[in-house]
Amino acid sequence: MQALQSSIHSFIHSPIHLFIQRRRRRSCRAPHPPAVSSEVHSCKFSHILQIPGAAMDRVSLLWRLRRRARRGAVCMAFFCICMALLYALCAENSVPVTDAIFGVRARTRAQPRAHSVIKVLRGGAKPMYIDPQKLPGVIPGDPHRPIPVLSSPNHTHEGGDLPSKRKSREREPSGFLAHLLPRPFTRALETLFGGRRRGELSGKGGDAEFFGPNGPLGEVWDDEMSSSMLGSRLRRVVQNYQAMNKYGVEVSGPGGVSSRPKLSGPELLCQLKDKVEVTTLTPDLQPFSSLPWATQLPPKSLTADLGPYKSCAVVSSAGSLRYSGLGKEIDSHDAVLRFNAAPTTGYEKDVGSKTTIRLINSQVMASDDHRFLSSSLYSSGVLVAWDPAPFSADLTQWYNRTDYPIFIQYQRYRRLHPLQPFYILHPRFEWQVWQRIQDNMAEPIQRNPPSSGFLGTVLMMSLCEVVHVYEFLPSRRKTELCHYYQRFYDAACTLGAYHPLLYEKNLVKRMNQGSDRDIFTHGRITLPGFSKVNCTQAAGGSPGH
């Protein structure tokens, strides 16, 4: 306060002081009458110093410029601090400043701004979320995709040995400032000026141990993962989604009962084969049969037109595909499925170049950032689209109220590319898959549709004899990077927020017929196609393959 008062005092009185100095210099240059002794004395003093008036003017000008520069710097610093605080606290811009101060993983500008606004009302004890699809930890730019991997407490080597469980140690802060400043300030400085270290996660609680550099190597996904193992932030996000029921989900069966019998991998495969039907929309279905554009829909279902393929690859968009060198192996398959806006150009060495089927969600179709109607990315291969629909799978209700304008975009694209095969998944398929996940979990899962990653995996199991899924489960390249072609980070990419990703991975791990070493080394899961699953069961026996 004293410094501020002195600054204001000097600001007010400095013009008066300068005016008096100039008057004295002028009086020194003029002839002085004998009566004015004080001024003559001052003039003599100035002659003794031998400072010309022009030099004093220049010194005064420099002094004023320096003062103004200092004031301008102080004002600019104050302005920047205010803007930084507003930017950090604003709910529309979750950036590294927020991440550093509050421990929330930052979203970046790579996300589509039209769909990435997280609106939060901070009222009462609990935050109230406006849009049920947009919560902290959600990546709206590409939310329907399997992403980087998560280590687990158990790892079975190819030889069958189980290593002991090891606790990852928390990174201790290092450096001179770490011992002088509180932890939030040092984290802010590291994020703003030091950047992110590869493999680090800024989330609190149990999130960091999954990605930290001191995490145990050689471990793969544990099929008993649950929300209780998440960090505090993601646990709250998942609980919020579990409490929501936007699509009118009615839970039936043993889901959420901890004492339920745990099915084996072959039993899970048979359950998927018997209770999940991969179907797409056709022109004879209501209400589409009465619409003028019904002829744009394929006359037959996807499974009737495509396949069978001998070997298939499902390529996730995970950041852990970077530097994998799996491109040749992926392209060696008879058919390759990719997701959403995942490119191949420039990444052929790691993800290959072949695209047989591309599964896209309605949000990508509607987003201007993904240029669905104009980009050549979508013009190769077969397109399969889907949109979250009511749990009842009522087509009329869904058509009148889609999450995103999937049917409008579908018509526009078909007019531009009338010869390219383009299917829309029947909503019954996504909820049948969701029911299989819930029935085999010991706790309630999010009442939202499964991710594109798991839907695409089941889709290819209906078309292929053997399916290899890449980087849906952990590999040694585990990273917090969400996509191999973009630079943004979030633990929810791996653990799930809107989608029940955590539980999807548990199910896939149980059904995997490959070794844990395949997962650790290549991020590769091996699943049989439904045509190769033998569900005939002898008395007291179990399904075979």
C-alpha positions in Angstrom: 0.0 0.0 0.0 2.9 2.4 0.8 4.5 1.6 -2.5 1.2 2.4 -4.3 0.8 5.7 -2.4 4.4 6.7 -3.2 3.8 5.9 -6.9 0.6 8.0 -7.1 2.4 10.9 -5.2 5.3 10.8 -7.7 3.0 10.6 -10.6 1.1 13.7 -9.5 4.0 15.9 -8.4 6.6 15.0 -11.1 5.1 17.5 -13.6 5.3 20.3 -11.0 8.9 19.3 -10.2 9.9 19.4 -13.9 8.2 22.7 -14.4 10.2 24.3 -11.5 13.5 22.9 -12.9 12.8 24.4 -16.3 12.0 27.8 -14.8 15.2 27.8 -12.9 17.2 26.9 -16.0 15.6 29.7 -18.0 16.2 32.2 -15.2 19.9 31.2 -15.2 20.3 32.0 -18.9 18.5 35.4 -18.5 20.1 38.6 -16.9 19.4 38.7 -13.2 18.5 41.8 -11.2 20.6 42.3 -8.1 17.6 41.9 -5.8 17.0 38.2 -6.6 19.7 36.6 -4.6 18.3 33.1 -4.3 18.0 32.6 -8.0 21.5 33.9 -8.6 22.8 31.5 -6.0 21.1 28.6 -7.8 22.5 29.8 -11.1 26.0 29.9 -9.6 25.5 26.4 -8.4 24.4 25.2 -11.8 27.5 26.9 -13.4 29.7 25.1 -10.9 28.2 21.8 -12.0 28.6 22.9 -15.6 25.4 21.1 -16.8 24.0 22.8 -19.9 20.3 23.2 -20.1 19.9 21.1 -23.2 21.7 18.2 -21.5 19.4 18.5 -18.5 16.4 18.4 -20.9 17.7 15.2 -22.4 18.2 13.7 -19.0 14.8 14.7 -17.9 13.3 13.2 -21.1 15.1 9.9 -20.6 14.0 9.8 -17.0 10.4 10.3 -18.0 10.6 7.6 -20.6 12.1 5.2 -18.2 9.4 5.9 -15.7 6.7 5.4 -18.3 8.3 2.2 -19.4 8.4 0.9 -15.8 4.8 1.8 -15.3 3.8 0.2 -18.6 5.6 -3.0 -17.6 3.9 -3.1 -14.3 0.5 -2.5 -15.9 1.2 -5.2 -18.5 2.3 -7.7 -15.9 -0.9 -7.0 -13.9 -3.0 -7.4 -17.0 -1.3 -10.7 -17.9 -1.8 -12.1 -14.4 -5.5 -11.2 -14.5 -6.0 -12.8 -18.0 -4.1 -15.9 -16.9 -6.4 -16.3 -13.8 -9.5 -15.8 -16.0 -8.2 -18.2 -18.6 -7.4 -20.8 -15.9 -10.7 -20.5 -14.1 -12.9 -20.2 -17.3 -14.8 -23.5 -17.8 -14.5 -23.2 -21.6 -10.7 -23.3 -21.6 -9.2 -26.2 -19.7 -5.6 -25.6 -20.5 -2.2 -26.5 -19.0 -2.6 -23.6 -16.4 -5.7 -25.3 -15.0 -3.8 -28.6 -15.2 -0.9 -27.2 -13.2 -2.9 -25.5 -10.6 -5.8 -27.9 -10.0 -4.3 -31.2 -11.2 -6.8 -31.6 -14.1 -5.3 -33.0 -17.3 -5.5 -30.3 -20.0 -7.5 -30.4 -23.1 -5.8 -28.6 -26.0 -6.8 -26.5 -29.0 -6.7 -29.7 -31.2 -10.2 -30.4 -30.0 -13.1 -29.0 -32.0 -14.2 -25.9 -30.3 -17.8 -26.3 -31.4 -18.2 -29.4 -29.3 -15.5 -29.1 -26.6 -17.1 -26.6 -24.2 -17.5 -28.0 -20.8 -20.2 -26.0 -19.1 -20.2 -26.3 -15.3 -22.4 -24.6 -12.8 -20.5 -24.3 -9.5 -23.5 -24.1 -7.2 -23.9 -25.8 -3.8 -21.6 -28.6 -2.7 -21.6 -30.5 -6.0 -21.0 -29.3 -9.5 -24.0 -29.5 -11.8 -23.2 -30.4 -15.4 -25.3 -29.0 -18.2 -24.5 -31.4 -21.0 -24.4 -35.0 -20.0 -22.0 -35.8 -22.8 -19.4 -33.2 -21.8 -17.7 -33.6 -18.5 -14.2 -33.1 -17.3 -12.1 -35.9 -18.7 -14.1 -36.2 -21.9 -12.4 -35.7 -25.3 -15.2 -34.5 -27.5 -13.0 -34.4 -30.6 -12.8 -38.2 -30.7 -14.7 -39.8 -27.8 -15.6 -43.1 -29.4 -12.1 -44.6 -29.7 -9.8 -46.9 -27.8 -6.8 -45.1 -26.5 -3.6 -45.4 -24.6 -3.0 -48.2 -22.3 -3.0 -48.7 -18.6 -0.7 -51.0 -16.6 -2.1 -53.4 -14.1 -1.0 -55.2 -10.9 -0.8 -58.6 -12.6 1.3 -59.7 -15.5 1.6 -63.3 -16.8 4.8 -63.9 -18.8 4.7 -66.2 -21.7 6.4 -68.8 -19.6 3.7 -68.6 -17.0 5.6 -66.9 -14.1 3.8 -64.3 -12.2 6.0 -61.4 -10.9 5.4 -60.0 -7.5 3.2 -56.9 -7.3 5.2 -53.7 -7.0 4.0 -50.3 -5.9 5.1 -47.4 -8.1 6.8 -44.7 -6.2 5.5 -41.1 -6.4 7.9 -38.7 -8.1 9.6 -36.4 -5.6 9.9 -32.8 -6.6 13.4 -31.8 -7.4 15.2 -28.5 -8.0 15.8 -25.3 -6.0 12.3 -23.9 -6.4 10.7 -27.1 -5.3 12.0 -26.6 -1.8 11.1 -22.9 -1.5 7.7 -22.7 -3.2 4.5 -24.7 -2.4 3.8 -27.6 -4.6 1.0 -26.0 -6.7 3.3 -23.1 -7.7 6.2 -25.5 -8.7 3.7 -27.5 -10.8 2.5 -24.4 -12.5 6.1 -23.3 -13.3 7.0 -26.8 -14.6 3.9 -26.9 -16.9 4.2 -23.4 -18.2 8.0 -23.2 -18.7 9.3 -26.8 -18.6 6.7 -28.6 -20.7 5.4 -32.1 -20.0 7.7 -35.0 -19.5 6.8 -38.0 -21.6 4.8 -40.5 -19.6 3.9 -38.1 -16.8 0.3 -37.6 -15.7 -0.7 -34.5 -13.8 -3.8 -36.0 -12.3 -4.1 -36.7 -8.6 -4.7 -39.8 -6.7 -4.1 -43.1 -8.5 -3.9 -41.7 -12.0 -0.1 -41.0 -12.0 1.0 -44.5 -11.1 -0.4 -45.8 -14.4 1.8 -43.6 -16.6 4.6 -42.5 -14.3 8.2 -43.3 -15.4 8.7 -45.3 -12.2 5.7 -47.5 -13.0 6.4 -51.2 -13.1 7.3 -52.5 -16.6 6.2 -55.7 -18.0 2.6 -55.4 -16.7 -0.6 -55.7 -18.7 -4.2 -54.8 -18.1 -5.8 -56.5 -15.2 -9.3 -57.8 -16.1 -10.5 -57.0 -12.5 -10.1 -53.2 -12.9 -12.9 -51.2 -11.3 -13.7 -47.5 -10.6 -12.4 -47.8 -7.1 -8.8 -48.1 -8.5 -9.1 -44.7 -10.3 -7.8 -41.4 -9.0 -10.2 -39.1 -7.2 -10.9 -36.9 -10.2 -11.8 -39.6 -12.6 -13.7 -41.5 -10.0 -16.0 -38.6 -9.5 -16.5 -38.2 -13.3 -17.4 -41.9 -13.7 -19.8 -41.7 -10.7 -21.5 -38.7 -12.3 -21.9 -40.6 -15.5 -23.2 -43.7 -13.7 -25.8 -41.5 -12.1 -27.0 -40.2 -15.4 -29.5 -42.0 -17.7 -29.9 -39.9 -20.8 -30.9 -42.8 -23.0 -33.4 -44.4 -20.6 -31.4 -47.5 -19.9 -33.2 -50.3 -18.0 -30.7 -52.6 -16.4 -31.6 -56.3 -16.4 -29.6 -59.4 -15.5 -26.9 -59.9 -13.0 -24.9 -56.7 -13.7 -23.6 -55.0 -10.7 -23.8 -58.1 -8.4 -20.4 -58.8 -7.0 -21.3 -62.4 -6.2 -22.2 -63.3 -9.8 -20.2 -66.1 -11.4 -17.3 -65.0 -13.6 -17.6 -66.3 -17.1 -14.5 -67.7 -18.8 -13.2 -66.3 -22.1 -14.9 -69.0 -24.2 -18.2 -68.5 -22.4 -18.0 -64.7 -23.0 -17.4 -65.3 -26.7 -20.4 -67.6 -26.9 -22.5 -65.0 -25.1 -21.5 -62.3 -27.6 -22.2 -64.6 -30.5 -25.6 -65.7 -29.3 -26.9 -62.4 -28.0 -25.4 -59.7 -30.2 -26.7 -59.2 -33.8 -24.6 -57.0 -36.1 -27.2 -55.2 -38.2 -27.4 -52.0 -40.2 -30.3 -49.9 -41.5 -32.0 -50.9 -44.7 -34.7 -49.1 -46.8 -37.5 -51.4 -45.7 -37.4 -50.3 -42.0 -39.7 -47.7 -40.6 -39.7 -44.7 -40.6 -37.1 -44.8 -43.4 -39.2 -46.7 -45.9 -41.6 -43.7 -46.1 -38.8 -41.1 -46.6 -37.7 -39.9 -50.0 -34.0 -40.6 -49.4 -34.6 -44.2 -48.3 -33.1 -45.5 -51.5 -29.7 -44.1 -50.4 -29.5 -46.8 -47.7 -27.9 -50.1 -48.8 -30.5 -52.7 -49.6 -28.8 -55.4 -47.6 -27.2 -55.4 -44.2 -23.4 -55.0 -43.8 -22.8 -58.6 -42.9 -24.5 -59.8 -46.0 -22.4 -57.6 -48.3 -19.0 -57.8 -46.7 -16.8 -60.8 -45.8 -16.0 -63.3 -44.9 -12.3 -62.3 -44.3 -9.7 -64.7 -43.1 -7.6 -62.2 -41.0 -8.6 -58.7 -39.9 -6.9 -55.9 -38.0 -8.7 -53.4 -35.8 -6.4 -50.4 -35.4 -7.1 -48.0 -32.6 -6.1 -44.4 -32.7 -4.0 -44.7 -29.5 -1.0 -42.5 -28.9 1.0 -45.6 -28.0 1.0 -46.6 -31.7 3.7 -44.0 -32.2 7.1 -45.6 -32.9 5.5 -49.0 -32.8 6.7 -50.0 -36.3 3.5 -52.2 -36.8 2.6 -50.8 -40.2 3.7 -53.8 -42.3 2.0 -56.3 -39.9 -1.2 -54.3 -39.9 -1.3 -54.1 -43.7 -0.7 -57.9 -44.0 -4.3 -58.6 -42.9 -7.1 -59.2 -45.4 -9.2 -56.3 -44.0 -8.3 -53.3 -41.8 -10.7 -51.3 -39.7 -9.9 -47.8 -38.6 -11.8 -45.2 -36.6 -13.2 -41.7 -37.0 -10.6 -39.2 -38.4 -7.5 -41.3 -37.8 -5.1 -40.7 -40.8 -2.6 -43.0 -42.4 -0.6 -40.5 -44.4 2.7 -39.8 -42.6 2.1 -42.6 -40.1 2.4 -45.6 -42.5 5.4 -47.1 -40.6 3.4 -47.3 -37.4 -0.3 -47.8 -38.4 0.0 -49.0 -42.1 -1.8 -47.6 -45.1 -4.6 -50.0 -45.8 -8.2 -49.1 -44.9 -11.0 -51.5 -45.6 -13.7 -50.2 -43.2 -13.8 -46.9 -41.3 -16.2 -46.7 -38.4 -17.2 -43.1 -37.6 -19.4 -41.6 -35.0 -22.0 -39.0 -35.7 -20.1 -36.3 -33.8 -17.2 -36.6 -36.3 -19.7 -36.4 -39.2 -21.2 -33.2 -37.8 -18.0 -31.4 -36.8 -16.7 -28.8 -39.2 -13.2 -29.4 -37.9 -13.1 -32.9 -39.3 -14.4 -31.8 -42.8 -16.4 -35.0 -43.2 -18.0 -33.9 -46.5 -14.8 -32.5 -48.2 -11.8 -34.5 -46.8 -10.4 -37.3 -48.9 -9.7 -39.2 -45.7 -13.2 -40.7 -45.7 -13.4 -41.4 -49.5 -11.6 -44.8 -49.4 -13.0 -48.1 -48.1 -16.4 -48.8 -46.6 -18.0 -46.3 -44.2 -20.0 -47.4 -41.2 -21.6 -44.7 -39.0 -23.4 -44.8 -35.7 -25.1 -42.4 -33.3 -26.1 -42.9 -29.6 -29.8 -43.8 -29.6 -32.5 -44.5 -26.9 -32.1 -47.8 -25.1 -35.4 -49.0 -26.5 -33.8 -48.8 -30.0 -37.0 -47.3 -31.3 -36.1 -46.0 -34.8 -38.8 -43.4 -35.0 -37.9 -41.9 -31.7 -34.2 -42.0 -32.6 -34.8 -40.4 -36.0 -36.7 -37.5 -34.5 -34.1 -36.8 -31.8 -30.5 -37.8 -32.7 -27.5 -36.8 -30.7 -26.0 -35.3 -33.8 -27.5 -34.8 -37.3 -26.3 -38.1 -38.6 -29.1 -38.5 -41.2 -28.6 -35.1 -42.6 -24.9 -35.6 -43.0 -25.5 -39.1 -44.4 -27.7 -37.7 -47.2 -25.2 -35.0 -48.1 -22.3 -37.4 -48.3 -24.3 -39.9 -50.4 -25.1 -37.2 -52.9 -21.3 -36.4 -53.2 -20.2 -40.1 -53.2 -23.1 -42.2 -54.5 -20.9 -45.2 -55.3 -19.1 -45.6 -52.0 -20.7 -48.2 -49.6 -22.0 -46.4 -46.6 -23.9 -48.2 -43.7 -25.5 -47.0 -40.5 -25.5 -49.3 -37.5 -28.8 -50.3 -36.0 -29.0 -48.9 -32.5 -30.1 -52.3 -31.2 -26.5 -53.5 -31.9 -24.8 -50.9 -29.6 -27.2 -51.6 -26.7 -26.9 -55.4 -27.1 -23.1 -55.0 -26.7 -23.6 -52.6 -23.7 -25.8 -55.2 -22.0 -23.1 -57.9 -22.4 -20.6 -55.6 -20.7 -22.9 -54.8 -17.8 -24.0 -58.4 -17.3 -20.3 -59.4 -16.7 -19.2 -56.6 -14.4 -19.4 -56.5 -10.6 -20.5 -52.9 -10.5 -22.8 -50.6 -12.5 -21.2 -49.2 -15.6 -21.9 -45.9 -17.3 -25.3 -46.0 -18.9 -24.0 -44.7 -22.2 -23.2 -46.7 -25.4 -19.9 -48.5 -25.7 -17.0 -46.9 -27.5 -16.3 -47.1 -31.2 -13.3 -49.3 -30.4 -15.4 -52.1 -28.8 -18.2 -51.8 -31.3 -15.7 -52.0 -34.2 -14.1 -55.1 -32.6 -17.4 -56.9 -32.3 -18.3 -55.8 -35.9 -15.1 -57.4 -37.3 -15.6 -60.6 -35.2 -18.8 -61.1 -37.3 -16.9 -60.7 -40.6 -13.5 -62.4 -39.9 -12.1 -65.7 -38.9 -9.5 -64.1 -36.6 -9.2 -60.5 -35.4 -6.1 -58.7 -34.1 -6.8 -55.6 -32.2 -3.9 -53.2 -31.8 -3.3 -51.0 -28.7 -6.8 -51.4 -27.2 -5.0 -52.9 -24.2 -1.6 -51.9 -22.7 1.7 -52.3 -24.4 5.2 -51.2 -23.2 4.6 -48.0 -25.2 1.9 -46.9 -22.8 1.5 -43.2 -22.8 -1.0 -40.5 -21.7 -1.1 -39.2 -25.3 -4.7 -39.7 -26.6 -4.2 -40.0 -30.3 -1.1 -40.8 -32.4 -1.9 -38.0 -34.8 -2.7 -35.2 -32.3 -1.1 -33.8 -29.2 -3.5 -33.7 -26.2 -3.4 -35.7 -23.0 -6.0 -37.0 -20.6 -6.2 -40.0 -18.4 -9.9 -40.4 -19.4 -8.7 -41.4 -22.8 -7.5 -44.6 -21.3 -9.8 -45.1 -18.4 -13.0 -43.9 -19.9 -15.5 -41.2 -18.8 -18.5 -41.0 -21.1 -18.0 -44.5 -22.4 -17.5 -47.6 -20.2 -14.0 -48.1 -21.5 -12.6 -49.5 -18.3 -15.1 -52.4 -18.4 -14.8 -52.9 -22.2 -11.1 -53.5 -21.7 -11.8 -56.0 -18.8 -14.1 -58.0 -21.1 -11.6 -58.0 -24.0 -8.8 -59.1 -21.7 -10.8 -62.1 -20.6 -11.6 -63.1 -24.2 -8.1 -62.6 -25.5 -6.6 -65.8 -26.9 -3.1 -64.4 -27.4 -0.4 -64.2 -24.8 0.3 -61.4 -22.3 3.6 -61.0 -24.0 1.8 -60.1 -27.3 0.0 -57.4 -25.4 3.1 -56.1 -23.7 5.3 -56.1 -26.8 2.9 -55.3 -29.7 -0.2 -54.2 -28.0 -1.9 -57.0 -29.9 -5.1 -58.8 -28.8 -6.1 -62.0 -30.6 -9.9 -62.8 -30.8 -11.6 -65.5 -32.8 -14.3 -64.6 -35.3 -17.9 -65.8 -34.4 -17.7 -68.3 -37.3 -14.9 -70.0 -35.5 -16.5 -70.1 -32.0 -17.9 -73.5 -31.2 -20.6 -73.1 -28.6 -21.7 -76.7 -28.5 -21.5 -77.9 -24.9 -21.3 -81.4 -23.7 -22.6 -82.4 -20.3 -20.4 -80.8 -17.7 -18.1 -79.4 -20.4 -17.5 -75.9 -21.6 -17.6 -74.2 -25.0 -14.7 -74.8 -27.3 -13.1 -73.2 -30.4 
